[in-house]
């Protein structure tokens, strides 16, 4: 072995970092930060599928008088959506040559710390992008994000094992509206109002509106002559925010942003989850790895789980028509 201190160094450095890696990931995305605040990042402990129970029907209520018959025939009110377990990993490597060139404990720590930093950033950025995906990346091995769960065309496709095109599954379709013309500072708030109201059910209502660059700017312009409200928690975490009917309007574009252009997602995060496997939640996959034909050592940071949803009808996407 090139350096006897290497195994202990590599193991302890990575292990100490993975204790906070999951937090780093959640704070890199406005959506994941909200899910964490609402305890919607929930562990799973096994099984071949991730299940989310669905309550999609209502029982019967009968108005009656005297000895009228009350029908108590049970109805089918519950079902479940099932999601596949998806896995990802970021390797951290160091060669025997690098160890020799950086001999001495402090130099090795400096070198390896930078590679660990890079692995943390890689995992954070890739997960922040994946929460907007449709699950088709890497030949379908990626998680299904908002493009799948809150689809542009909610009358088609299968989500959580439920075919949205099938009659009777209308409850599993999100709302989707494409504007008749490009939104302006005069027209954006009426369009947002229409979408927002369509997603309200009693006290259930959208709490997070995630915007692309141009739509956040357009909404901000519409507030020039109005008092602006922001969310201090989101702002303190580094996210630019405004308010709309009590919901946080968050900018998630710009350099390194991932919200698709010309879209606003209206989300009720009470029903969206990031389900992470308890034994693979941004943790080092056990075991040191030494290449059989290289003078190099590896450790792997791994994650397993999926993004899930238990109510589609309370989620929506507003799509800005472009020329």
Beta strands, then each sheet from edge to edge (+ up, - down):
strand 1: 41-44
strand 2: 49-55
strand 3: 78-84
strand 4: 86-95
strand 5: 158-159
strand 6: 162-163
strand 7: 175-178
strand 8: 208-211
strand 9: 241-244
strand 10: 247-251
strand 11: 263-267
strand 12: 272-284
strand 13: 289-290
strand 14: 296-309
strand 15: 316-319
sheet 1: 1+ 12+ 14- 4+
sheet 2: 1+ 12+ 14- 13+
sheet 3: 2+ 3-
sheet 4: 5+ 6-
sheet 5: 7+ 15+ 11- 8+ 10+ 9-
end
